[in-house]
């Protein structure tokens, strides 16, 4: 896992080359809805994209992580199915329903049944390299999603320029990130872990939570300001000396959310929980995103070391797949 994290910017560079040749010639492109389907490491890219496009595209964006699709999916839907292995049963079932609903579909996968369905039905697809844990391939999935939205005419950004700047910044600061990640991992060791962030960055918090769960083998939770200041804030009523809260936020916070963030920090400290501030660094949203992904990935493997856990081990998930009959 550490080797895969070390190669993150190489993955991003390769992702640019893969996405640059994608086309959607078979689509009518009269989209009225964006619908992204994927689970786990294959699906988190969709959640991050959903945060990004919230105020940037003029059609609604939905992210599905289940067997069913929404009734609203139809011929005017850009439906993107993401499954790294190509064998995620929920995503396969959702894609089959989308085809029946005559949605304009696209697939992202390394192979498997998803790719077979795409070829059989002449569905545009992007094939990414296989043989790795899906959670280690988020650079591929996010980059391909951006290229699809660019080619679909929904985004006007230069994907290549955006991702290239991210690569340059990570390569410049990776040693510093590793040092910071080791410090954070030591603070998280043997703690209950919470991740608090700002609306617009929930996908990032979920990604970090998933990495801590899968790599470090710990339980943790996340929540988002301002929503959590209407409910979870009331749960802080007693001391929690065994808890560490990561506050994850950009520098340019909306002033009202900044006030709510300060109140939450004060409350958490009042009840003796540890706090860690992680300022999302970068000149653009995507620099903030990929910097944090790289940092939190390192945190998860360093914490796995402290916990004496194999970051690659997913034995329970494999047992579950065998039980439900998924390849």
PyMOL commands that set and color helices and strands:
alter all, ss='L'
color gray80, all
select helices_A, chain A and resi 2-6+8-19+40-53+89-100+112-120+134-136+138-151+159-188+202-216+227-230+232-235+255-270+285-306+315-324
alter helices_A, ss='H'
color red, helices_A
select strands_A, chain A and resi 33-37+60-64+77-83+104-109+124-127+192-198+220-225+243-250+274-280
alter strands_A, ss='S'
color yellow, strands_A
deselect
rebuild
show_as cartoon
